[in-house]
Amino acid sequence: MKKIKRECANEKNKTKILIVDDHPVIREGLTQIINRETDLLVCAEAGTIGEAVKAVKKQKIDLALVDMLLKNTTGIQVIKKIKTLCPSIITLVFSMSDKSQYIKQAIEIGARGYITKDQISENIIDAIRQVLEGKIYLSKRLAKNSKIDYGSDNLEKNTERLVIRQSVSTVGKINRTPMTKIAVLENKETKS
């Protein structure tokens, strides 16, 4: 695990972030992008589930960015493990894969969003901000590619129903976020 030189405990007004990915170059690139923001701070980086657990035990992490496909485990296992240690931690999954099974699994276990690595440089800050506001982040492209359909041809209606249906199963049990804070994908307005 790469040591972050900045002492996170002294950064009271910043959202503290853990990045979990088995590729150091990805972790370092994300750290540079995120640390440009005045209110966000990467406090720890982990390449394995064990390193992620150590980071969560060692310091207060507000948000974990977790790669879906790690060398010896999955992001699902990482999220389950760190949420047992810190149920309030917000998780956002990122991956090279846009397979619908991964997206569904991530949302079902309580991840607040899913972003593909090809979208990270342009959209990671927006995704982070949306999940920190209690919204669920999922790009329209991912929603469309995951073939999630509940009977309507209108993508916005489908994604709204997906978010609300997933929210009922996960938010109340895992995230404990009021339904009024759930947003439909990239829509900036909350639904009431």
Buried (B, 14 or more C-beta within 10 A) or exposed (E): BBEBEEEBEEBEEBBBBBBBBBEEEBBBBBBEBBBEBEEBBBBBBBBBBEBBBBBBEEBEBBBBBBBBBBEEBBBBBBBBBBBEEBEEBBBBBBBEBBEBEBBBBBBEBBBBBBBBBEBBEEBBBBBBBBBBBBBBBBBBEBBEBBEBEEEEEEBEEBBBBBBBEBBEEBBEEBBEBEBEBBBBBBBEEBBE
